[in-house]
């Protein structure tokens, strides 16, 4: 495989950055292709785009096959620009590398190798052995990874990408002292949260949130403010809700909890041996994990979600205790914080259950990577330093 950087782009490759940007845009057509990665493909021949495709859902045509079908006979001697290395193994669908070979494509340009050990480098090798020129467009490597942070992390580290979602008032409070919190944020922010749930593989909460707030944690399409085109592109996600997960060390989840009554799969992580015989096992799956300081070991929970449930992206919606535990364990990849222009008062509930800091040097530093106004609220996206 040859590497192309900006200085090496000759006349044959001069439009590659534009076409790869388009392939990335196509990959973004869907919010998620869980547990698969989002992939886009553009087929070009004689300077003209003859086919485009993207991967919509597991079990459906991959981006390359969709583009080849659109191109028809024009695929022969064309150049395929793909955001991720074409797969080379038989899964729910056939190998894309072989599809490109069969179609007579003469050149393939990728933004990144696939971290899946069943594919990584093998798709490139298979195409090169068939006489196809394969190039790596190095300048788009990070953009390709950004398309699928959870997929890359799961494949490379056996861990999901963890997003901690929080909502607070201007004075950093999440609920009144009496527990009332509906609604701190406006409808636009709540719609944004619904879309975040939709693109997640799993939504994780703690037992305290279940007992205090009794959330269903379901995906509610009518609240998402999706356009008809967005609804059509993400129909498979709307039909298959993300896994809902409870960290419940002592199996305190009541059988009447809304999270158990709503449709969809629920998984409870516990350390209590008798949990496997509990009546809740008829309503939810139960998984035992090691104990840490009397609670479920959160790293074990996340490793299990990645390896056993193929979860790429885990969204956490929880109270101050679990939020603090995840942050202190170094398990948060990204925080999304919605700030409402309200003041709830000093006796209201805090965002994090972190106490005992004696100096500013002990404080938890964050870097803001994005900020947007969502309706009347502000959304900050941050990463821990």
Buried (B, 14 or more C-beta within 10 A) or exposed (E): BEEBEEEEBEEEBEBBBEBBBBBBBBBBBBBBBBBBBBBBBBBBBEEEBBBBBBBBBBEBBBBBBBBBBBBEEBBEEBBBBBBBBBBBBEBEBBBBBBBBBEBBBBBBBBBBBBBBEEBBEBBBEBBBEBEBBBBBBBBBBEBBBEBBBBBBBBBEEEBBBBBBBBBBBEEBBBBBEEEEBEEBBBBBBBBBBBBBBBBBBBBBBBBBBBBBBEBBBBBEBEEBBBEEEBEEBBBBBBEBBBBBBBBBBBBBBEEEBBBBEBEBBBBBBBBBEEBEEBEBEEBBBBBBBEBBEEBBBBBBBBBBBBEEBBBBBBBBBBBBBBBBBBBBEEBBBBBBBBBBEBEBEEEBBBBBBBEEEEEEEEEEEBEEEEEEEBBEBBBBBBEBE
